[in-house]
Amino acid sequence: MPGFWYHKNLRSPKSAPSFHTSDSWQVREDRLSTPLTGIYDEKSGTYYTVLRTDTPDCEALACHNYGEVILSGKTSLGFTGFRNADAHATLVFGFPYCEAPKSYIRKLTLAPAVQAFEKLEKGETRRLTWTIRKGVSPSYSAFVAEVWNDSFDVLDPRPVSPRYTPAEAKAVLAEYFTRSYVGDYPLKFTSGVELRTADCESTGIAEVGFVGRVLLNAFNALEYAETNGRKELAAEARSIFDSYLQYGFTPGGLIREVVDFKRERETDVYSIRRQSEGSTPC
């Protein structure tokens, strides 16, 4: 699988799928950019791959994301992976999806295994297609390149036709800068932390890095405003920089990373990441 093609993910932390955790992995097909698993024998140069070749067209919710789960409707998602079967490397694939020994639900977050079940009515049939391919490559690198090229040719991805021009898309996205601007406190900022999706009401939290990215947002807003003659937006962006130059540093010279004005509290634990994210736009 793609992630394991790079040194068996041995450089990844244990909270990511890697050989640190297990030498056998199977995952949902939609976890992968290509629903494919391959095995390469370095001694003989022989390889096998298995590729899901029918088109996924439906998905169903599950009541849980671990254990044995019954799907609420029809799904087209299967699974693929590899397994240590009595010291022999084997390809595994099937339907519906089954993730083991752990499922990977988000970045650096492993969860218990999950196995899904879909109901088939009496007389109902499902047709699923996988292509198993055998070949020979002179090296591991050649094997990876050949498999990627073959996958691209078989799946034949097509360019996506955009609904908007770049200028139209930027104009829509730039509305965030104006609608999220908060100028009621000593620090001026664009609101994003703890933002409610229901109404997008601005909050009183100014955060330099991670979700907030106040200074980076200000830089992008200023660049867009000056390019497109948006004087009011440019003034707001400059006010953010000015406020941080005046009120945005601790007595020790560090950037104030997270300030919650509504709750009247501020973090006193600082990180290299936030400090670097804050200093880059400056």
C-alpha positions in Angstrom: 0.0 0.0 0.0 1.3 3.5 -0.7 2.2 4.5 2.8 4.2 1.3 3.4 6.2 1.7 0.2 8.4 4.1 2.0 10.7 2.1 4.4 7.7 0.2 5.7 6.6 3.4 7.6 9.4 2.8 10.1 9.9 6.5 10.4 6.3 7.1 11.3 5.2 7.3 15.0 3.5 4.3 16.6 0.2 6.1 16.5 0.2 5.8 12.7 -0.2 2.6 10.7 3.3 1.1 10.6 5.3 -2.0 11.1 6.0 -0.8 14.7 2.4 -1.8 15.5 1.8 -4.8 13.2 3.2 -6.7 10.2 -0.4 -7.2 8.9 -2.7 -4.4 7.8 -6.0 -4.1 6.0 -7.8 -0.9 5.5 -10.8 0.6 3.8 -10.3 1.3 0.1 -11.1 5.0 0.5 -8.2 5.4 2.9 -5.9 5.1 -0.2 -5.4 7.3 -3.2 -5.6 4.1 -5.2 -7.4 1.0 -3.9 -4.4 -1.3 -4.5 -2.0 -3.5 -2.6 1.2 -5.0 -4.0 3.8 -7.4 -2.8 7.4 -7.6 -4.3 9.9 -10.4 -3.9 13.4 -8.9 -4.0 15.0 -12.3 -4.6 13.1 -13.2 -7.8 11.8 -9.8 -8.8 8.3 -11.2 -9.0 5.4 -9.2 -7.8 1.6 -9.4 -7.3 -0.9 -6.6 -7.1 -4.6 -6.5 -6.4 -6.6 -3.5 -7.6 -10.3 -2.7 -7.1 -11.5 -1.9 -10.6 -15.3 -1.3 -10.4 -16.5 2.2 -9.6 -17.6 3.0 -6.0 -21.0 4.6 -6.1 -22.5 4.5 -2.7 -21.7 4.6 1.0 -23.7 4.1 4.2 -23.3 5.3 7.8 -22.5 2.9 10.6 -23.6 3.3 14.2 -20.1 2.7 15.5 -16.6 3.0 14.1 -15.2 -0.1 15.8 -16.2 -3.7 16.4 -18.8 -5.5 14.3 -21.1 -2.9 12.7 -24.3 -3.3 10.6 -24.5 -0.6 7.9 -27.6 1.5 7.6 -27.8 1.0 3.8 -25.8 0.0 0.8 -22.1 0.5 0.5 -19.6 0.0 -2.3 -16.5 0.2 0.0 -14.4 -2.9 0.4 -10.9 -3.4 1.9 -7.4 -4.2 0.8 -4.1 -4.9 2.6 -1.5 -7.5 3.4 -1.1 -10.2 6.0 1.6 -12.3 7.6 0.2 -15.9 7.1 2.6 -18.3 8.7 5.6 -16.3 7.7 4.3 -15.9 4.1 3.3 -12.5 2.8 -0.2 -12.5 1.4 -2.5 -10.1 -0.2 -6.0 -9.7 1.3 -9.1 -8.0 0.0 -12.8 -8.3 0.4 -16.2 -6.7 0.9 -17.7 -4.9 2.8 -14.9 -3.1 4.5 -12.9 -4.5 7.4 -10.0 -2.7 9.1 -7.4 -4.6 11.2 -5.6 -4.8 13.5 -6.5 -1.1 14.0 -8.5 1.4 12.0 -7.0 4.8 11.2 -9.7 7.4 11.7 -7.6 10.6 11.5 -4.0 11.9 11.7 -2.0 9.9 14.3 -5.2 8.3 15.7 -5.5 4.6 15.7 -8.8 3.0 16.8 -9.9 -0.6 17.4 -10.6 -2.9 14.5 -13.9 -2.6 12.6 -15.8 -5.1 10.5 -18.8 -4.0 8.5 -21.8 -6.1 7.5 -24.3 -5.3 4.7 -27.7 -7.0 4.4 -28.6 -8.9 1.2 -32.2 -9.7 0.6 -33.2 -13.1 -0.6 -32.3 -13.5 -4.3 -30.3 -10.2 -4.3 -26.8 -10.2 -5.9 -23.8 -7.9 -5.9 -21.1 -7.8 -8.5 -17.6 -6.7 -7.4 -14.4 -6.6 -9.4 -10.8 -6.8 -8.5 -7.9 -7.3 -10.9 -5.0 -9.5 -9.7 -1.8 -8.9 -11.7 1.5 -10.8 -11.7 4.7 -9.4 -13.1 8.5 -9.1 -12.9 10.5 -6.0 -12.2 14.3 -5.6 -12.0 14.2 -3.6 -8.8 11.8 -2.4 -6.1 11.9 1.1 -7.5 11.0 -0.1 -10.9 8.1 -2.1 -9.4 6.7 0.9 -7.6 6.9 3.0 -10.8 5.3 0.3 -12.9 2.5 -0.2 -10.5 1.7 3.5 -10.3 1.7 3.8 -14.1 -0.5 0.7 -14.5 -2.9 2.0 -11.8 -3.2 5.3 -13.6 -3.8 3.7 -17.0 -6.5 1.3 -15.6 -8.4 3.8 -13.5 -7.9 6.6 -16.1 -8.6 9.6 -13.8 -10.0 12.6 -15.6 -9.3 16.3 -14.8 -12.0 18.0 -12.7 -13.8 20.9 -14.4 -13.8 23.8 -11.9 -17.1 25.6 -11.3 -15.3 28.9 -10.7 -12.4 30.8 -12.2 -9.4 31.4 -9.9 -10.5 35.0 -9.5 -14.0 34.0 -8.6 -12.9 31.4 -6.0 -10.5 33.9 -4.4 -13.2 36.5 -4.2 -15.5 34.1 -2.3 -12.7 32.9 0.0 -11.6 36.5 0.8 -15.0 37.0 2.4 -13.7 35.1 5.4 -11.2 37.9 6.0 -13.8 40.6 6.1 -16.6 38.7 8.0 -14.3 37.2 10.6 -12.4 40.4 11.5 -12.5 41.3 15.2 -11.4 44.8 16.1 -12.9 45.1 19.7 -9.8 44.1 21.6 -6.2 45.3 21.9 -5.2 42.5 19.6 -7.0 42.6 16.3 -7.5 39.2 14.6 -9.6 37.1 12.3 -11.8 34.7 14.2 -11.6 30.9 13.6 -11.0 29.1 16.9 -14.1 27.5 18.3 -16.1 28.8 15.3 -19.6 27.4 15.2 -20.6 26.1 11.7 -24.2 26.9 12.4 -23.8 30.7 12.3 -20.0 31.3 12.0 -20.3 33.9 14.8 -16.9 35.4 15.6 -15.3 34.3 18.9 -13.0 36.3 21.2 -10.0 34.0 20.8 -6.9 35.2 19.0 -4.6 32.3 18.1 -1.4 32.7 16.1 -0.9 29.1 14.9 -2.8 25.9 14.2 -6.5 26.8 13.7 -6.3 30.6 14.3 -3.3 31.5 12.0 -4.0 35.1 12.7 -0.8 36.6 11.3 -0.8 34.3 8.3 -4.4 35.2 7.5 -3.5 38.9 7.8 -0.6 38.4 5.4 -2.9 36.7 2.9 -5.6 39.3 3.3 -3.2 42.1 2.8 -1.7 40.5 -0.3 -5.1 39.9 -1.8 -6.4 43.4 -0.9 -3.4 45.2 -2.4 -3.6 43.2 -5.6 -7.4 43.8 -6.0 -7.7 47.4 -4.7 -9.6 46.5 -1.5 -8.6 49.4 0.7 -10.8 48.6 3.7 -9.6 45.0 3.8 -6.0 46.2 3.5 -6.5 48.5 6.4 -7.9 45.7 8.6 -5.0 43.5 7.7 -2.5 46.2 8.7 -4.3 46.8 11.9 -3.8 43.2 12.9 0.0 43.5 12.3 0.1 46.8 14.1 -1.7 45.4 17.1 0.6 42.5 17.4 3.6 44.7 17.1 2.3 46.8 20.0 0.5 44.2 22.2 1.4 40.8 20.8 4.7 40.0 22.7 5.4 38.7 26.1 8.0 40.5 28.4 10.4 37.8 27.3 10.0 38.6 23.6 7.8 35.6 22.6 4.7 36.0 20.5 1.5 35.7 22.6 0.1 32.5 21.1 -3.4 32.1 22.4 -5.4 34.9 24.0 -9.0 34.3 25.0 -10.5 37.8 25.6 -14.0 36.6 26.5 -12.8 34.2 29.2 -10.0 36.5 30.2 -7.3 33.9 30.0 -4.1 33.3 28.1 -1.8 30.4 27.5 1.6 30.5 29.3 2.9 27.4 27.6 4.6 28.2 24.3 5.5 26.0 21.3 8.2 26.1 18.6 5.5 25.5 16.0 3.3 28.4 16.9 6.2 30.7 17.4 7.6 29.8 13.9 4.1 30.1 12.3 3.7 33.5 13.9 7.1 34.8 12.9 7.0 33.6 9.3 4.5 36.2 7.9 6.3 38.9 9.9 
